[in-house]
């Protein structure tokens, strides 16, 4: 993305909260990340995402309508949990926010794969982060925890019980990229490197406004950019979803109660990019690769 584009994205975000359901079936257990299970392990890869929302029906209607996801509602001890799938693969979920926080904007929490959730949680807090949700095992899904980094940006840890997702090119409807906006990019990149073992280096891709790339080996896992000054911009991660046609996806947003927070524009690696906000306040990036171009090292 161009530098000005990144600043517009960051300024459009207001990460202020943390912690229809037209379902086709009900179940008690979460779906596995891999079915059948695999032996693949990709520590440092973003493999799951959850939206914490008070209105799960509105959020479910929005994401199924815009991105073509299917939604299934699970009964978790009387509380609904919605699982989103893309092409039959589980890609995200919605957790019902506590009734004690009505009206607060929803927030996406993106989960990073780890080999040992307890050890990574200890490293994350020792390096200056704060535990927000302790490690907990979920049937089929694995062990999960939530942490905030030193600037207060939340992220999740997941030790999958069915192996990590294969490093294939994202299909339309899949998560394509994850980007962190912070006040001090180098300090933030160093924190994530200490916790997960990433390398971090300046982004040399032509036309990119990313300041630093977080990589595991030869694979880039996320980017870090400066958050511009302003009361309406808070540090946080932005997940980006790939679509086949950006204009068509954005055209569906208003009727589903959402907002195009950052209009579509040209970005890095032969792409067009926008940011949308759902009716409950959650924000995601949306990207289309022109002529279906999506380099392996995007």
Residue pairs with C-beta under 8 A, 6 or more apart in sequence:
1 9
1 207
1 208
1 209
1 210
1 267
1 268
1 273
2 207
2 208
2 209
2 265
2 266
2 267
2 268
3 209
4 209
5 209
5 262
5 265
5 267
5 273
6 179
6 181
6 209
6 210
6 225
7 209
7 226
7 228
8 262
9 179
9 181
9 238
9 262
9 273
9 275
9 285
10 181
10 225
10 226
10 227
10 228
10 233
11 228
11 230
11 232
11 233
12 261
12 262
12 275
12 283
13 181
13 233
13 234
13 236
13 238
13 261
13 275
13 283
14 105
14 232
14 233
14 234
14 281
15 107
15 153
15 234
15 235
15 236
16 104
16 105
16 107
16 234
16 281
17 52
17 97
17 101
17 104
17 105
17 106
17 107
17 281
18 52
18 107
18 109
18 132
18 148
18 154
19 52
19 97
19 98
19 132
19 133
19 146
19 154
20 57
20 58
20 60
20 61
20 71
21 56
21 57
21 60
21 71
21 73
21 80
21 82
22 57
22 60
22 61
22 64
22 71
23 71
23 72
23 73
23 82
24 70
24 71
24 72
25 72
25 73
26 72
26 73
26 74
26 75
27 72
27 74
27 75
28 74
28 75
28 76
28 139
29 74
29 139
29 140
30 74
30 81
30 83
30 93
30 138
30 139
30 140
30 141
31 72
31 83
31 85
31 90
31 140
31 141
32 90
32 140
32 141
32 160
32 161
32 162
33 47
33 48
33 90
33 141
33 142
33 160
33 162
33 163
33 164
33 165
34 40
34 160
34 162
34 163
34 164
34 165
35 162
36 162
37 161
37 162
37 163
38 162
38 163
38 164
38 166
39 163
40 163
40 164
40 165
40 166
41 113
41 115
41 163
41 164
42 113
42 164
42 165
42 167
42 216
43 113
43 114
43 115
43 164
43 196
43 197
43 216
44 112
44 113
44 196
44 197
44 198
44 214
44 216
44 221
45 112
45 113
45 164
45 165
45 167
45 216
45 219
45 221
46 110
46 111
46 112
46 113
46 175
46 178
46 221
46 222
46 239
47 111
47 112
47 113
47 158
47 160
47 164
47 165
48 91
48 92
48 93
48 110
48 111
48 141
48 156
48 158
49 91
49 92
49 93
49 108
49 109
49 110
49 111
49 175
49 239
50 92
50 93
50 94
50 95
50 108
50 109
50 111
50 156
51 59
51 63
51 92
51 93
51 94
51 95
51 106
51 107
51 108
51 109
51 278
51 280
51 282
52 94
52 95
52 97
52 106
52 107
52 108
52 109
53 59
53 94
53 95
53 96
53 97
53 106
53 280
53 282
54 96
54 97
54 99
54 101
54 102
54 103
54 104
54 106
54 280
55 279
55 280
56 80
56 82
56 94
56 96
58 257
58 278
58 279
58 280
59 82
59 94
59 106
59 278
59 279
59 280
59 282
60 71
60 82
60 84
60 94
61 256
61 257
62 256
62 257
62 258
62 278
62 279
62 280
63 69
63 71
63 84
63 92
63 278
64 70
64 71
64 84
65 252
65 255
65 256
66 249
66 252
66 253
66 256
66 258
66 276
67 86
67 173
67 241
67 243
67 249
68 86
68 172
68 173
69 84
69 85
69 86
69 91
69 92
69 173
70 84
70 85
70 86
71 82
71 83
71 84
71 85
72 82
72 83
72 85
73 80
73 81
73 82
73 83
74 80
74 81
74 82
74 83
75 81
79 96
80 96
81 93
81 94
81 95
81 96
82 93
82 94
83 90
83 92
83 93
84 90
84 91
84 92
84 93
84 94
85 91
86 171
86 173
86 174
87 171
87 173
91 173
91 174
91 175
92 175
97 104
97 106
104 281
105 280
105 281
105 282
106 278
106 280
106 281
106 282
107 154
107 236
107 281
107 282
108 237
108 239
108 282
108 283
108 284
109 146
109 154
109 155
109 156
110 155
110 156
110 178
110 237
110 239
111 144
111 155
111 156
111 157
111 158
112 155
112 156
112 157
112 158
112 196
113 158
113 159
113 160
113 164
114 120
114 157
114 158
114 159
114 196
115 159
116 159
117 135
117 142
117 143
117 144
117 145
117 157
117 158
117 159
118 135
118 143
120 157
120 195
120 196
121 131
121 134
121 135
121 145
121 147
121 157
123 194
123 195
124 131
124 147
124 149
124 157
124 195
125 131
125 147
127 150
127 191
127 194
127 195
128 149
128 150
128 191
129 147
129 148
129 149
129 150
129 191
129 195
130 147
130 148
131 145
131 146
131 147
132 146
132 147
132 148
132 154
133 144
133 145
133 146
134 145
135 143
135 144
135 145
135 157
136 143
136 144
136 145
137 143
138 144
140 161
140 162
141 158
141 160
141 161
142 158
142 159
142 160
142 161
142 162
143 158
143 159
143 161
144 156
144 157
144 158
144 159
145 156
145 157
146 154
146 155
146 156
146 157
147 154
147 155
147 156
147 157
148 154
148 155
149 155
149 188
149 191
149 192
150 187
150 188
150 191
151 182
151 183
151 184
151 188
151 235
152 234
152 235
153 180
153 182
153 188
153 235
153 236
153 237
154 236
154 237
155 237
167 219
169 294
169 296
170 176
170 242
170 294
171 242
172 242
172 243
172 244
173 241
173 242
173 243
174 241
174 242
175 239
175 240
175 241
175 242
176 240
176 241
176 242
176 287
176 294
176 298
177 222
177 223
177 239
177 240
177 285
177 287
177 298
178 221
178 222
178 223
178 237
178 238
178 239
178 240
179 210
179 222
179 223
179 224
179 225
179 237
179 238
179 240
179 285
180 188
180 192
180 222
180 223
180 224
180 225
180 235
180 236
180 237
180 238
181 224
181 225
181 226
181 227
181 233
181 235
181 236
181 238
182 188
182 224
182 225
182 226
182 227
182 235
183 226
183 227
183 235
185 211
185 212
185 224
185 225
185 226
186 212
188 224
189 198
189 200
189 212
189 214
189 224
190 200
192 198
192 200
192 214
192 222
192 224
193 199
193 200
193 214
196 214
196 216
197 216
198 214
198 215
198 216
198 221
199 214
199 215
199 216
200 212
200 213
200 214
200 215
200 224
201 212
201 213
201 215
202 211
202 212
202 213
203 210
203 211
203 212
203 213
203 223
205 268
205 269
206 268
207 267
207 268
207 269
208 268
208 269
209 225
209 268
210 223
210 224
210 225
210 268
211 223
211 224
211 225
211 226
212 223
212 224
212 225
213 220
213 222
213 223
213 224
214 220
214 221
214 222
214 223
214 224
215 221
218 297
219 297
220 297
220 298
222 237
227 233
227 234
227 235
238 275
238 283
238 284
238 285
239 284
239 285
240 273
240 284
240 285
240 286
240 287
241 284
241 285
241 286
241 287
242 287
242 288
242 289
242 294
243 249
243 286
243 287
243 288
244 288
245 288
246 264
246 272
246 273
246 274
246 286
246 287
246 288
247 264
249 286
249 288
250 260
250 264
250 274
250 276
250 286
253 259
253 260
253 276
254 260
256 278
256 279
257 278
257 279
258 276
258 277
258 278
258 279
259 276
259 277
260 274
260 275
260 276
261 275
261 276
261 277
261 283
262 273
262 274
262 275
263 274
264 272
264 273
264 274
265 272
265 273
265 274
266 272
266 273
267 273
267 287
269 289
269 293
269 294
269 295
269 298
270 289
270 290
270 291
270 293
270 295
271 287
271 288
271 289
271 290
271 293
271 294
272 287
272 288
272 290
273 285
273 286
273 287
273 288
274 285
274 286
275 283
275 284
275 285
275 286
276 283
276 284
276 286
277 283
278 284
